[in-house]
Amino acid sequence: MNEASIQFRKVSLDFKLANQGAITSFKEWAIRRLTRKLSYRKMRALDHLTFDVPIGATLGVVGDNGAGKSTLLRIAAGILQPSEGIATMRGEISPIIELGTGFEFELSGRENIFFNGALLGRSWSDMNDRVDEIVNFSELGEFIDQPIRTYSTGMIVRLAFAIATTVDPSILLLDEILSVGDQRFQTKCNQRMLGFQERGVTTVLVSHSLSAIEKICSSCLWLDHGQLKAYGPVDQVIAEYLVCVEAQNKGPIPGGAPARATG
């Protein structure tokens, strides 16, 4: 059995939600706190997830909106800490969790290459050696010296992907990145992803694009309301997921299937 690059052991995460609705200011929070009109309820975003991702595997994560997919990535990236359980990551992590995360929008694209690299733990000299490669891959040309706030969504995606995938990660975490941008850029990203597989980089890809997961991933994990429903070969897990989606579109499903591994 291959050594695991990513290990989740009974990982759960709870969020605290105010019973009084959204609190929009510190003043409102302080008044409610002092008058004892502030109470919370617990929402479980992830529920006792246990799985391994072997070194060099490419894992696709599927599920409906609110299933906990992005939360899983945030725990893997170290942005969030589990309420219960242990998440172990072995290797240098390069995440693209949310569009624009790690960018300062008043800085230029070039300046953000160094800024984002610093957040990833890379030195200035290391990023300086990679600037030309990043600019060429992102195809930003003269826009690289313009403020990020002037960029389109597609331009930000190209720059984020170029930075994250040019710094030689051991573990790459991607949230919907391959479904943004034009077809030519998606093809370019897919080719780079295949190169990572050949070099043994462990990748976790969250996407609503089942075709992208089928094309790129070696295994698939299905989340439903924070619970692991299935984990195994891509074709089998996606087939089960689509059966569930079709059944939900036709009406409520009595009972529920337990979480299990496929294959």
N, C-alpha and C positions, 0 to 999 in steps of 0.2 A: 504493500500500500504506500503511495506517495506521501511524503511529509506535507502537512497542511500549511498553506501560506496564510489562510484565514480560518480561525476557529471561533465559533459562537457556541457557548454552553449555557443553556437555559437563560438566554438574554431576554429581559423584559425592560420596557421603558414606560413610565407613567408621566403624563403631563397634568399639571394642576390648572383647572379652569374655574374662573370666578363664577359663582352662582348668580351674581347680580348682573352678569353680562360683561361686555368689554369695559375695561378701565382705561380711559384715554389720557390721563395725566397723573403725575405724582401727587398733586394736590388732592385729586379725587380719591386716590388710594389712601392717602394719609387720613382724610376725613372719615372714610369708611372704616379704617383700622381703629381710629380713636373712638368712634361711636359703636364699635363692635358690630358693624353691619357688613363685615367682610368675611365671606366664607367660600370655601373651595370644594369642588368635586374632582375626583380622580378619573382621568381618561387613559386607558391602557392603549398605547400606540403599537407596542410589540409585546407578544405574549409567549415567553419561554421558547425562544428560537434556539435550536441546536442543529448545527450543520458544519461541515468542513469544506473548504475550497482548496484542492491540491495545488501545489506550486505549478505554475504554467497553465492552469485551467482558465477558460473564459466562461464565466457564469452570467447567464441572463436572468434578470428578475422581472417577473410579470405580476400583474394584479390590477384591480380596479383603482380608481382614484381614492385616496384615503386608506389604502391597504397597508401602508407602512413601508413602502419601497424606499423612499427618500430618507426616512428615518433610519432604516437599516444602513444606508450609505453613510449617514452622518455619524453613526456610532463607529462604523469601520474606519472613518477618517479621523476619529478622535474629537470631533466637534461636540458630540453629546456623549455622556457617560450613562451606562445602563443603570436602571433602578435596581435590577437584580441580575445575577449571572455575570459571566466573564466573556469579553470579546478580546481575542488575541490576534494581533497582526504581526507578521514576520517579514520585514523588509521595508524599503523606502516607499512611502505612499505619495501618489500624485492624484489629487482629486479634482474633478470638475463637478461640483455638487449642485451649484445654482448659478445661473447666468449672471456674470458680473461680480461674483464673489471673488475677493482677492484683488480687485481692481480699484484704483482711485480715479474717479471719473474726471477730475480736473487735470490729471496728468496725461501726457501723451502716451500713445501706444508703446513707443520705445521705452519711456520711463517706467511704464507699467510692466514691461518685461522684467526689469530689475526688481521692481517692487514685489511682483508676484513670485519671482524666483526666491526672494528673501523669505517670503512667507512659507515657501516650500523647503526652506533650509539650505538653499544653494547660495554660494558665495558670489560676489560681484564679478570676480574674474571668470568664474565658471559660466555665468550668464552672458558675459561679454563675448566669450568664445562661441556662444550659441546664437547670438543676435541675428546674424545673417541667415542662418538656417531657419529660425523662427519667422523672420520677415518673409523669406521666400515661400515658406509653406503657407503662411496666412494670406499671401498675395495682396497685402495691404498697400504695397508700393509707397507713394509719397504720403499716404494717409497715416503711416506709422508715426509721424511726428506731429499729428493733430491730436487734440484732447479726445479721450475716450467718449466724452459726452456727445461728441459729434458723430459717433459711429452708429451704424444701423445694427440691428440684432444679429444679422448674419456676420457682420464684420467682427463683432465682439466674440461670437462663437468661434470664428476662424482663429482669432488671436488666442483665446483661451485654450483651444485644442492644441494649437501649435506649441504653446508654452508647456502644457502638461505632458505632451507626448515627445518632447525634445529633451527632457531632462533625465532620461534613462531610469524610469521608475521600476521598482520591483513589483509594486501593486498599483494598478490604475483603476480609479473609481469614476465612472461616467454616469451622469443622470440626464437622459434624454438628448445627449449631445449629438448623436448620429441622426436624429430625426429633424434637425434644424439646418437650414441652409439649402442651397440648390443641389440638384442631383449630381452634378460634377464634383462638388465638394464632398458630398456624402460618399461617392465612389472613392475619392482620394483618402478619406478617413478610413474607409473599409480596408483599403490596401495597407495603410499604416497599421491597422489593427491586426491584420494577418501577419505582418512583420513582427509584431509583438509576440504573437503566438509562436512563431518560429524561434524567437529568442528566449522563450520561457517566461514571459511576463504574465503575472496573474492579473486578470481583469474581471471586474464586476460591472456589468452594464444594465442599468435600469432603462426600460424603454416600453412605450406602447406600440412600437413597431415590431410586430411579431416576425415579419419577414427579415428584419435586420438581425434579430436574435437567432432565427433559424439559420441565417447565412454565416454568422460570426461565432456563435457560442457553442461550446462543447457540452454544456449542461445547463439546466434551467431550474429556477426555484420560483414557486408560485405562492404569493402571500395573499391572504384574505382576512381583512379586519385584524391585522397584526399577527395572525397565526400562519404557521407553515402548513400549507395544504398538500404540497407535493414537491419533491426534489429528485431529479434524475435526468435521463436523456431528454434532449430538447423536444424531439417530436412527440414523445409520450406525454410530457408535462403540458405542452401547448395544446395537444388534443384534448386532454382532460379539462384544461382551462376553458377552451372554446365550448365544450359541452355544457359546462356550468353557466357560461355567459348566455348561451342560447336558451337554456332552461330558465334563467332569470328573466330574459326578455319575454318569455311566454307566460311567466307568472311565478308566484312564490314556490320555493322548494320545501316540502315537508321534511323535517329532520335536518340532517347535515352529515357530510362525510368526514371522518376523522383525518387528521393530518397523517401522512405516510410518505415513505420514500418510494419512488417509482423505479422500476428496472432492477 
